[in-house]
Amino acid sequence: MTEPVKRAFRYRFYPSDAQAAELMRTFGCVRTVYNLALQARTSAWYIERRRINYVQTSALLTAWKKTEEYAYLAEVSSVPLQQALRHLQGAFTNFFEKRSAYPRFKSRKKSRNSAEYTRSAFVYRDGRLTLAKMREPLDIAWSRPLPKGQVPSTVTVSRDSAGRWFVSMLCEDASVKALPTSRAAVGVDAGITSLVTLSTGEKVINPKFEKKDRAKLARAQRELSRKKRGSRNHDKARTRVARIHARSADRRRDFLHKLSTRLVRENQTIVIEDLAVRNMLKNRALARAISDASWAELRFMLEYKARWYGRELIAVDRWYPSSKTCSACGHLVARMPLNIREWTCTACGAHHDRDENAAKNVLAAGLAVSACGAGVRPQRRISGRAAGVEAGNLRRSAGQRRGVGESPSAESGEAN
């Protein structure tokens, strides 16, 4: 019997002035403890070649509270401070195992304001949540109920850049179970003209939420640029800009949740490309479109939902030439600029939509990996002369389909 899935249920809440002041103090203390512990661990290693673990930083925290400089750390709940040390320990573990970079100091302006409470630091009873150091429960907007009979194991309180307060409760959810096994499989090709193209031929249009609010955002940013830094009017203008960004992010996240849930429910196997989104953002011409698509967030949702519901998610090597390979005969085209959206295979004559062909190839490669661990990297090479001739044929055929008076796309780079 599988263990129940742990899910985080996130709600917005509206603190009183006293609660907001207490939470802001806690956020500051959490950030201070994290930075002090990071500095202590870094100095111990580079100066003394000595490693400090969580237990030793916890002892340092006790000593810091007794000093005059950091005596204010004793005024807030000790649980979020201890959780900050645990998070730092996890960051170092990921660094030593080469899963992430070296931990960085938290900035007062740029870092996320949050604090984590365990069961010893909050009381949850009859749908009312009261945190340590507070007399009244939080005024939570319950958009959905918690799983019946469940008490949160941890509670995380946060405040975003738009000034909104959120509480996230981690609970076991027995209602999340593996779906019935299906034989359906789908390949997913991430794009820019459309958000994703499926191997079935379906194209999911990118809503481009940021584009809808671009005029409003530009006006708010102009107003922000005219305000004096550090003034109250500057803070108000900055909050207005952050609210526009938050609105776009909320709508995008809701859309991606619905899309990822549908893909997971309808298919037993989902195959995607292992894209290096961070490197792709360096392309100035496409950075805004790539950011608005949020491919990395879509992949993250597919990963944990596939794990929840007993589905298989396969990531194909990012260098696999899915767009340049004919899904009918396997012929590999040496070059294919981004402005070519449709092409005809010179080997078998099959006509392809670029994105749909790529999705079919991604699916085939993923199923091969799942079945026998086959490689998906191209093994053959084509001479430069043959590549130039074939690329010219593709451009001429694309120009004939567009017509004489229609200009090609401004995109001129190459893509797989």
VODO-30639 format. One record per residue (C-alpha): residue in one letter; x negated, y, z. Coordinates in Angstrom, 2 decimals, padded with zeros to 5 digits, m for minus. Each point is the difference from the previous one (the first is absolute). Layout:
BEGIN
   rest      east     north        up
      a         X         Y         Z
...
***
This chain:
BEGIN
   rest      east     north        up
      m    000.00    000.00    000.00
      t   m001.46    003.36   m001.06
      e   m000.36    002.84    002.46
      p    002.37    002.97   m000.31
      v   m001.25    002.86   m002.11
      k   m001.00    003.18    001.82
      r    001.48    003.10   m001.58
      a   m000.36    003.69    000.77
      f    003.30    001.89    000.20
      r   m000.58    003.72   m000.59
      y    002.39    002.70    001.17
      r    000.00    003.74    000.13
      f    000.51    001.64    003.39
      y    000.40    003.50    001.35
      p   m002.04    000.70    003.17
      s    000.78    002.67    002.55
      d   m002.52    002.78    000.54
      a   m001.46   m001.81    003.02
      q   m000.25   m003.30   m001.89
      a   m001.62    001.67   m003.00
      a   m002.56    001.70    002.23
      e   m000.81   m003.29    001.77
      l   m000.38   m001.86   m003.29
      m   m002.23    002.70   m001.50
      r   m002.26   m000.22    003.07
      t   m000.09   m003.77   m000.40
      f   m000.91    000.30   m003.69
      g   m002.89    002.29    000.88
      c   m001.27   m002.29    002.75
      v    000.20   m003.04   m002.29
      r   m002.06    001.82   m002.62
      t   m002.54    001.15    002.59
      v   m000.46   m003.50    001.47
      y   m000.41   m001.53   m003.46
      n   m002.67    002.55   m000.97
      l   m001.85   m000.29    003.31
      a   m000.09   m003.78   m000.24
      l   m001.15    000.14   m003.62
      q   m002.77    002.43    000.93
      a   m001.08   m002.22    002.90
      r   m000.12   m003.13   m002.14
      t   m001.84    001.77   m002.82
      s   m002.59    001.57    002.32
      a   m000.58   m003.27    001.87
      w   m000.77   m001.79   m003.24
      y   m002.17    002.60   m001.74
      i   m001.91    001.10    003.10
      e   m000.18   m003.17    002.14
      r    000.86   m002.69   m002.58
      r    002.71   m001.15    002.39
      r    003.57   m000.97   m000.85
      i    002.94    001.13    002.13
      n    003.24   m001.97   m000.05
      y    003.56    000.79    001.07
      v   m000.55   m000.97    003.65
      q   m002.93    002.41    000.32
      t    001.88    002.89   m001.64
      s    002.89   m000.66    002.38
      a   m002.42    000.45    002.92
      l   m001.24    003.21   m001.63
      l    003.58    001.26   m000.19
      t    000.34   m000.43    003.76
      a   m003.20    001.99    000.50
      w    001.13    002.77   m002.38
      k    003.20    000.49    001.98
      k   m002.05    000.71    003.13
      t   m002.00    002.79   m001.63
      e    001.07    003.63    000.15
      e   m000.16    000.41   m003.78
      y    002.36   m002.89   m000.81
      a    002.12   m000.11    003.14
      y    003.07    000.82   m002.13
      l   m000.13   m003.54   m001.43
      a    001.50   m001.24    003.28
      e    003.10    002.16   m000.48
      v    001.45   m002.13   m002.81
      s    000.89   m003.69   m000.13
      s   m003.10   m002.20   m000.02
      v    001.54   m002.59   m002.36
      p   m000.30    002.05   m003.24
      l   m003.60    000.78    000.92
      q   m000.81   m003.68    000.45
      q    001.75   m000.77   m003.31
      a   m002.22    002.58   m001.71
      l   m003.06   m001.92    001.24
      r    001.49   m003.23   m001.32
      h    000.59    001.61   m003.39
      l   m003.62    001.14   m000.05
      q   m001.11   m003.55    000.80
      g    002.08   m001.23   m002.93
      a   m001.56    002.62   m002.28
      f   m003.50   m001.18    000.97
      t    001.00   m003.62   m000.55
      n    001.17    000.85   m003.51
      f   m003.25    001.87   m000.62
      f   m002.23   m002.85    001.16
      e    001.98   m002.46   m002.13
      k   m000.38    002.36   m002.99
      r    003.72    000.61   m000.39
      s   m000.24    003.78    000.49
      a   m002.41    002.89    000.38
      y   m001.54    001.22    003.23
      p    002.62    001.56    002.35
      r    000.36    003.76   m000.29
      f    000.82    002.64    002.57
      k    003.61    001.17    000.23
      s    000.69    003.59   m000.99
      r    002.51    002.13    001.87
      k    001.45    001.37   m003.25
      k   m000.31   m002.90   m002.43
      s    000.46   m003.12    002.15
      r    003.37   m001.57    000.61
      n    001.59    000.94    003.34
      s    001.05   m003.27    001.62
      a   m000.09   m001.92    003.26
      e    000.71   m003.68    000.66
      y    001.74   m001.25    003.14
      t    000.13   m003.61    001.18
      r    002.74   m001.47    002.22
      s   m001.59    001.25    003.19
      a    000.40    003.59   m001.19
      f    003.63    000.14   m001.10
      v    003.46   m001.17    001.05
      y    002.53   m001.20   m002.57
      r    003.44   m000.73    001.37
      d    003.49    000.16   m001.59
      g   m001.29    001.67   m003.13
      r   m001.84    002.74    001.91
      l   m003.78    000.43   m000.17
      t   m001.89    001.85    002.73
      l   m003.76    000.52   m000.25
      a   m002.47    000.28    002.86
      k   m000.33    003.46    001.59
      m    003.51    000.89   m001.21
      r    003.21    000.26    001.99
      e    002.53   m000.08   m002.84
      p    000.33   m002.54   m002.85
      l   m000.80    001.03   m003.55
      d    002.83    001.34   m002.17
      i   m000.31   m002.59   m002.80
      a    002.05    000.03   m003.20
      w    000.81   m003.74   m000.19
      s    000.31   m000.57   m003.75
      r    000.17   m003.77    000.56
      p    000.04   m002.21    003.08
      l   m002.97   m001.95    001.30
      p    000.20   m003.82   m000.23
      k    002.52   m001.26    002.52
      g   m001.49   m000.83    003.39
      q   m003.48    001.26   m000.93
      v   m002.11    002.41    002.04
      p   m002.83    001.81   m001.84
      s   m003.49   m001.28    000.73
      t   m001.63    003.30   m000.95
      v    001.32    003.49   m000.71
      t   m001.88    002.49   m002.16
      v    000.98    003.68    000.09
      s   m001.20    002.28   m002.79
      r    000.48    003.48   m001.43
      d   m000.54    000.66   m003.71
      s   m001.33    003.14   m001.68
      a    003.56    001.21   m000.63
      g    000.66    000.11    003.75
      r    002.28   m003.06    000.07
      w   m000.18   m002.44    002.92
      f    000.20   m003.76   m000.49
      v   m000.03   m003.02    002.28
      s   m000.94   m003.44   m001.33
      m    000.97   m003.10    002.02
      l   m001.64   m003.36   m000.64
      c    002.43   m002.91    000.52
      e    000.39   m003.63   m000.99
      d    002.66   m000.39   m002.68
      a    001.39   m003.52   m000.30
      s    002.18    001.03   m002.95
      v   m003.05    000.13   m002.32
      k   m000.33   m003.51   m001.41
      a   m001.50   m001.59   m003.10
      l    002.32    000.19   m003.01
      p    001.01   m003.12   m001.95
      t   m002.72   m001.15   m002.38
      s    000.40    001.25   m003.56
      r   m001.77   m000.78   m003.26
      a    000.12    003.58   m001.20
      a   m003.28    001.86   m000.53
      v   m000.71    003.50   m001.22
      g   m003.02    001.99   m001.09
      v   m000.18    003.67    000.96
      d   m001.99    002.55   m001.98
      a   m000.40    003.40    001.66
      g    000.30    002.94   m002.36
      i    000.38    003.75   m000.23
      t    002.75    000.51   m002.59
      s    001.99   m002.56    001.99
      l   m000.70   m000.91    003.63
      v   m000.31   m003.73   m000.74
      t    000.76   m002.25   m002.96
      l    001.08   m003.57    000.68
      s   m000.86   m003.03   m002.10
      t    003.74   m000.37   m000.65
      g   m000.12    003.22   m002.03
      e    001.66    002.17    002.64
      k   m001.55    003.42    000.53
      v    000.52    001.74    003.34
      i   m000.09    003.73   m000.60
      n   m002.18    002.09    002.30
      p    002.38    002.49    001.70
      k   m002.89    002.47    000.45
      f    001.35    001.48    003.19
      e   m002.77    002.59    000.30
      k    000.84    001.37   m003.45
      k    003.58    000.70    001.08
      d   m001.20    002.18    002.88
      r   m003.01    001.49   m001.82
      a    001.51    003.47   m000.48
      k    001.12    000.17    003.61
      l   m003.39   m001.26    001.16
      a   m001.89    002.54   m002.12
      r    002.09    002.84    001.43
      a   m000.60   m001.19    003.57
      q   m003.73   m000.33   m000.62
      r   m000.19    003.54   m001.40
      e    001.71    001.31    003.10
      l   m002.44   m001.98    002.17
      s   m003.01    001.49   m001.83
      r    001.16    003.52    000.91
      k    000.19   m000.67    003.75
      k   m002.84    000.74    002.37
      r   m001.68   m003.14    001.28
      g    000.65   m000.68    003.67
      s    003.15    002.12    000.09
      r    003.45   m001.28    000.91
      n    001.29    000.83   m003.48
      h   m002.78   m002.12   m001.49
      d    001.09   m002.96    002.14
      k    003.62    000.46   m001.10
      a   m000.99    000.15   m003.68
      r   m002.23   m003.07    000.39
      t    002.90   m001.89    001.56
      r    002.25    000.90   m002.95
      v   m002.58   m001.44   m002.42
      a   m000.34   m003.14    002.12
      r    003.79   m000.48    000.03
      i    000.14    000.03   m003.80
      h   m002.77   m002.60   m000.14
      a    001.77   m002.07    002.65
      r    003.27    000.09   m001.94
      s   m001.74   m001.34   m003.13
      a   m001.84   m002.66    002.01
      d    003.19   m001.18    001.69
      r    001.87   m000.36   m003.29
      r   m002.96   m001.76   m001.63
      r   m000.34   m002.42    002.94
      d    003.71   m000.81   m000.11
      f   m000.20   m000.72   m003.73
      l   m003.05   m002.25    000.41
      h    001.66   m001.91    002.85
      k    003.00   m000.79   m002.19
      l   m002.18   m001.02   m002.97
      s   m002.35   m002.21    002.05
      t    002.90   m001.69    001.80
      r    001.70   m000.80   m003.31
      l   m003.19   m001.46   m001.50
      v   m000.62   m002.18    003.06
      r    003.59   m001.26    000.23
      e    000.28   m000.86   m003.70
      n   m003.40   m001.68   m000.57
      q   m001.98   m002.75    001.69
      t   m003.29    001.17   m001.53
      i   m000.97    003.62   m000.65
      v   m003.20    000.81   m001.88
      i   m001.55    003.48    000.08
      e   m003.28    001.59   m001.02
      d   m002.66    000.73    002.60
      l   m000.29    003.69   m000.85
      a   m002.63    002.30    001.51
      v    002.37    002.91    000.56
      r   m002.58    002.11    001.85
      n   m002.36   m000.11   m002.99
      m    002.83    000.69   m002.45
      l    000.90    003.19    001.88
      k   m003.33    001.47   m001.13
      n    001.54    000.44   m003.46
      r    001.28    003.57    000.22
      a    002.37   m000.42   m002.93
      l    001.83   m002.89    001.66
      a   m000.55    000.58    003.73
      r    003.36    001.69    000.62
      a    001.97   m002.68   m001.88
      i   m001.86   m002.80    001.78
      s    000.58    001.58    003.41
      d    003.70    000.45   m000.69
      a    000.30   m003.66   m001.01
      s   m001.43   m001.25    003.35
      w   m001.22   m003.33   m001.38
      a   m001.97   m000.76    003.18
      e    003.10    000.43    002.16
      l    002.03   m002.24   m002.31
      r   m002.64   m002.71    000.25
      f   m000.08    000.27    003.80
      m    003.79   m000.47    000.12
      l   m000.15   m002.99   m002.32
      e   m002.72   m001.59    002.14
      y    001.79    000.03    003.34
      k    003.46   m000.72   m001.44
      a   m001.34   m002.99   m001.93
      r   m001.51   m001.25    003.26
      w    003.29    000.52    001.84
      y    002.19   m001.79   m002.53
      g   m002.28   m002.86   m001.03
      r   m000.94    001.34   m003.42
      e   m003.36   m000.10   m001.80
      l   m001.76    003.20   m001.03
      i   m002.99   m000.35   m002.34
      a   m002.39    002.82   m000.91
      v   m001.80   m000.34   m003.34
      d   m003.53    001.36   m000.43
      r    000.07    003.72   m000.84
      w   m002.36   m000.54   m002.96
      y    002.27   m002.51   m001.72
      p    000.86    001.57   m003.42
      s    003.74   m000.50    000.27
      s    000.92    002.82   m002.40
      k   m002.56   m000.98   m002.65
      t    000.83   m003.71   m000.14
      c    002.74   m001.31   m002.26
      s    002.50   m001.89    002.17
      a    000.99   m002.14   m003.02
      c   m003.35   m001.30   m001.24
      g   m002.59    001.24    002.51
      h   m001.89    002.20   m002.46
      l   m002.06    002.66    001.80
      v   m000.10    003.52   m001.41
      a   m003.28    001.75    000.78
      r    001.38    003.52    000.44
      m    003.44    001.43    000.58
      p    000.38    003.71    000.88
      l    002.78    001.03    002.35
      n    001.93    001.79   m002.76
      i    000.76   m003.34   m001.68
      r    003.20   m001.16    001.69
      e    000.94   m002.62   m002.63
      w   m002.28   m002.15   m002.12
      t   m000.03   m002.96   m002.38
      c   m002.41   m002.88    000.49
      t   m002.37   m000.30   m002.97
      a   m000.38   m003.73    000.60
      c    003.61   m001.25    000.19
      g    002.04    003.05   m001.01
      a    001.99    000.18    003.25
      h    001.29    003.48    000.86
      h   m000.41    001.06    003.63
      d    001.11    002.69    002.38
      r   m003.21    000.82    001.84
      d    001.37   m000.20    003.56
      e    002.28   m003.00   m000.57
      n   m002.87   m001.91   m001.63
      a   m002.24    000.83    002.98
      a    002.64   m001.24    002.46
      k    000.31   m003.30   m001.88
      n   m003.78   m000.47    000.06
      v   m000.16    000.86    003.70
      l    002.65   m002.64    000.71
      a   m001.79   m002.66   m002.05
      a   m003.34    000.72    001.67
      g    001.57   m000.04    003.46
      l    001.74   m003.33   m000.60
      a   m003.29   m001.47   m001.24
      v   m001.75    001.17    003.17
      s    002.80   m001.42    002.15
      a   m000.02   m003.37   m001.79
      c   m003.68   m000.79   m000.36
      g   m002.06    002.99    001.08
      a   m000.91    000.87   m003.58
      g   m001.96    003.13   m000.68
      v    001.63    003.01   m001.60
      r   m003.07    001.91   m001.19
      p   m000.62    000.10   m003.79
      q   m002.73   m002.37   m001.16
      r   m000.51    000.98   m003.62
      r   m001.60    003.12   m001.46
      i    000.73    001.95   m003.19
      s   m002.57    001.93   m002.02
      g    000.15    003.79    000.00
      r    000.67    000.14   m003.74
      a    002.95   m002.39    000.24
      a    001.32    001.93    002.99
      g   m000.05    003.27   m001.96
      v    001.79   m001.52   m003.00
      e    002.71   m001.53    002.21
      a    000.52    003.23    001.96
      g    000.41    001.90   m003.29
      n    002.63   m002.47   m001.19
      l    001.94    000.43    003.26
      r   m000.07    003.79   m000.31
      r    001.21   m000.09   m003.61
      s    002.83   m002.40    000.82
      a    001.01    002.16    002.98
      g   m000.03    003.11   m002.21
      q    002.22   m001.63   m002.59
      r    002.61   m000.88    002.65
      r   m000.05    003.56    001.42
      g    000.43    001.63   m003.39
      v   m001.99    002.61   m001.83
      g    001.20    003.07    001.93
      e   m000.25   m001.43    003.53
      s   m003.13    000.71    002.00
      p   m001.66   m002.65    002.16
      s   m000.08    000.12    003.80
      a   m002.52    002.24    001.72
      e   m001.39   m003.02    001.81
      s   m003.22   m001.10   m001.68
      g   m001.76   m002.23    002.52
      e   m000.24   m003.76   m000.05
      a    001.76   m002.37    002.33
      n    000.22   m003.74    000.44
***
